[in-house]
Amino acid sequence: MANRPYPSFLLYKDKSGEYRWKYQASNTKIIADSGEGYKNKADCVHAMHLVMDCNRQTPVWKTEDVE
């Protein structure tokens, strides 16, 4: 496997054999993950792409207790 650049997404299988993804920052810290396992690789990749497609135009919602 080639040297992995950071920041980057990692697609992998967990101990149960389900697909998951995680996003690691330039310091290699995990800052986002799939939150669940997927039986189908395509479903996991789709969820990962939803996060990839977010950008600065994506609205940020705040709860009432956040100023």
C-alpha positions in Angstrom: 0.0 0.0 0.0 1.3 3.5 -0.8 1.9 6.1 1.8 -1.4 7.6 2.8 -1.7 11.4 2.6 -3.5 13.4 5.3 -6.1 14.7 5.5 -7.9 11.8 3.9 -10.8 9.4 4.1 -10.2 5.7 5.0 -12.6 3.0 3.8 -12.3 -0.2 5.8 -14.0 -3.3 7.2 -14.7 -3.7 10.9 -14.4 -6.8 13.0 -18.0 -7.8 12.0 -17.1 -7.6 8.3 -19.1 -4.4 7.7 -17.8 -1.4 5.7 -17.0 1.8 7.5 -15.2 5.1 6.8 -13.3 7.6 8.8 -11.8 11.0 8.0 -8.5 11.9 9.5 -7.0 15.4 9.7 -3.5 16.3 8.8 -2.4 15.4 12.3 -3.9 11.9 11.8 -6.7 12.6 14.4 -10.0 11.1 13.5 -12.5 14.0 13.1 -15.4 12.1 11.5 -16.6 8.6 11.0 -19.4 6.6 9.5 -21.1 6.1 12.9 -22.4 2.7 11.7 -21.3 -0.3 9.6 -22.7 -1.0 6.2 -23.3 -4.5 4.7 -22.8 -3.1 1.2 -19.6 -1.3 0.2 -21.6 1.0 -2.2 -23.8 2.2 0.6 -20.8 3.1 2.7 -19.1 4.9 -0.2 -22.3 6.8 -0.8 -22.4 8.0 2.8 -18.8 9.0 2.6 -19.4 11.0 -0.6 -22.3 12.8 1.2 -19.7 14.1 3.7 -17.2 14.8 0.9 -19.8 17.0 -0.9 -20.3 19.3 2.1 -18.7 22.7 1.7 -18.7 26.2 3.1 -22.1 26.8 1.6 -23.6 24.0 3.7 -25.7 25.6 6.4 -24.7 25.3 10.1 -27.7 25.0 12.5 -27.3 25.8 16.2 -29.4 24.8 19.1 -31.0 27.5 21.3 -28.3 27.2 23.9 -25.5 28.1 21.4 -25.0 31.8 20.7 
